[in-house]
């Protein structure tokens, strides 16, 4: 078996009465969670993306007749909807049975055979997504960024002249640094960071705008259930502590990063901005797209505490990912963003359950709404690189764009768009939407 249990909410023969849902990134087999508001003065409200609409869970939780359908655990689904309406973290803390109960209720209320009364009630809770503002999907508590792509680690080493050897610890555990949640956001317009860096051929640093601004194609893992301080999570329990996933762009100031990083790790090179996609695709929605975990003989097998039956059966996830770039010139000439690389999450050396376990193994407590970045996602071939430092070989081989422009690193005015899609024969295609951000000129301190 290559996936956890499928259920009626994955049925490929179930269209929605909401026409825009069918064939979109957000069919009723997806149902990702996020936060929206109609006015800047309003509080964020929890919503679910369906087609080109956002379903207002605050509104729905106050009108619970739609939860009465046969097959719905009405008591648990009602509790889950009310928790989500309060704060998505309250739903996260209720655990997988509650997540499932609400998913079934939403699925049946949006399925084509829902009663006219239900369609009317649910319809009155829909907002066109282009009429609302989207925030981060949840109030993020803490943020950790992993480093789990062998190909990224190898490619960056080669690009910066360190050779192809990857540090030995990489093969034994998922490694990470603790980042900051304060500079996470969606649709970020970020200023090019100022900082210290040593120019090529120089020995002393200068202070100024970053000269080597990069993006990193990553996925975000959203912690669901808390673990108590001092209580590690086992591989058998790990996925019940994960609510879902999104897209993440770990903007990186390479010149600042490489000067500051030894011996304590990333700091100013990373902490100025990290962009998230607005929606959390639940682990349950990803069930049809799971893959077995296998470790080839060239690398050590995981130690027992990072191994397990569920991991071997379906630890991986098949997510097609892409990076697109739109320069200021392309935007002014009405040209769409150009895809510059394409890869898949399945290439990561470590799986999401192993990252969560490693984070907690010493007793570190994770909380609902914490974000774990997966690290840059690069595949085996050069075209599958998840950062421009790899694509353009640390500036030595700038990439050529269809507009006639070239890029060694990012320029002011560049917008970077990450996308993710899951497709498989016999399943309905689901998407993650977009993770978008745009570079503005630096502000001198
Ligand atoms: Mn990163």
Boltz pocket constraint, residues with backbone or C-beta under 6 A from the ligand:
constraints:
  - pocket:
      binder: B
      contacts: [[A, 145], [A, 146], [A, 216], [A, 218], [A, 250], [A, 373], [A, 375], [A, 376]]
      max_distance: 6.0
